[in-house]
Structures are given as C-alpha cells and as structure tokens.
C-alpha cells in the first residue's frame, strides 16, 4: 500500500501512531538514526528505548511506501 499523503497514514494507523511515525520520519531526513535516538530518547525523553525501537522497525517496513515525506 502506498501512502501519498499524511491523511492516508492517519486513516490506517490512527492519530497517535501515525503522528509519531511522521515526526520520526521527518527527523530522519536531517539526522541519522543514532542522533535521532539521542535526541528523542536520551535528551528530550519523548519515549522509552523499547518504543523508539518499535517505531523504527515500523518505519523500516513502510518507509518505501511513504510518498509525502
């Protein structure tokens, strides 16, 4: 399935999950995964390590199908 706009992702995954995925994918355009981990988990404490890894696994699976980022 291809996600052409944010609304497609929100419709499938819901607001909570899709907003976190979109936030992380946008950040990944500018910094690498290790820097993102440091920023999100260690510095800002926005999520726990296990959650971060779970979202990154999900991003790895859908990244090629996301067209709007």
C-alpha positions in Angstrom: 0.0 0.0 0.0 1.3 3.5 -0.9 0.8 6.4 1.4 0.5 9.5 -0.8 -0.4 12.0 2.0 -0.5 12.2 5.8 -4.2 11.5 5.9 -3.7 8.1 4.3 -1.3 7.1 7.1 -3.6 8.6 9.8 -6.6 6.7 8.3 -4.8 3.4 8.5 -2.8 3.7 11.7 -4.7 6.3 13.8 -3.6 9.7 15.1 -1.3 8.6 17.9 0.8 6.1 16.0 0.9 8.0 12.7 1.8 11.3 14.2 4.8 9.7 16.0 5.9 7.9 12.8 5.6 11.1 10.8 7.6 13.1 13.4 10.4 10.5 13.4 10.5 10.1 9.6 10.8 13.9 9.1 13.6 14.0 11.6 15.3 11.1 9.8 15.6 13.3 6.7 18.0 15.6 8.5 19.8 13.3 11.0 20.8 9.7 11.3 19.2 7.1 13.5 21.7 7.3 16.3 21.4 11.1 16.5 17.6 10.7 16.5 17.7 8.2 19.3 19.9 10.5 21.3 17.6 13.5 20.7 14.3 11.7 21.2 15.1 9.2 23.9 18.1 10.5 25.9 17.9 14.3 25.7 14.1 15.0 25.4 12.8 11.8 26.9 9.9 11.7 24.5 9.7 7.9 24.5 11.4 4.9 26.0 14.1 2.9 24.2 11.7 0.0 23.5 9.1 2.3 22.0 11.7 4.0 19.8 13.0 0.7 18.5 9.4 -0.4 17.8 8.6 2.7 15.8 11.9 2.5 13.9 11.1 -1.1 12.9 7.7 0.0 11.7 9.3 2.9 9.7 11.8 0.4 8.1 8.8 -1.6 6.9 6.7 1.3 5.5 9.4 3.8 4.5 9.4 2.9 0.8 5.6 3.2 0.6 5.5 6.7 2.1 5.5 9.3 -0.7 4.7 12.6 1.2 7.9 12.9 3.3 
